[in-house]
Amino acid sequence: MLEAYIKKVQIEARVMGDMATTFILPSAIKYQNVLIKNIVGLKEAGLPESAYANQKQVLEAISEHINLISDNVEKMIEERKKANDIKGTRAMAIAYCDNVKGKYFDIIRYHVDKLELLVDDAFWLLPKYRELLFLR
């Protein structure tokens, strides 16, 4: 049972890391760049900061979530590597539970969920929760 648990968490961690780096972060970065260009354009047009203050707040939030996802995925990968080097099934299962799943799954998921709400649908490559619940 411990071996099955280890394998399950290994797979989930790999999939989470892969999805974050190949789908989530690129989508968010593309949308981030669109916001940057729009804000710069509004500034160059001479509009007051109040005209793009909301976009700037969204941009800051997206940037924060991108950084936190990226940092935590890297840390999770390092913890996976450490857990894989552990001898003994029980100790390895505990390491995966506490140091991989326990420390990083919820944090990464939280920030991905926040990005899902902020990034425009046209840039988001995966189905959003509302799309899964309520088909268009």
Buried (B, 14 or more C-beta within 10 A) or exposed (E): EBEEBBEEBBEBBEEBBEBBBEBBBEBBBBBBEBBBEEBEEBEEEEEEEEEBEEBBEBBEBBBEBBEBBBEBBEBBBEBBEEBEEBEEEEEBBBBBBEBBBBBBBEBBBBBBEBBBEBBEEEBBEEEEEEEEEEEE
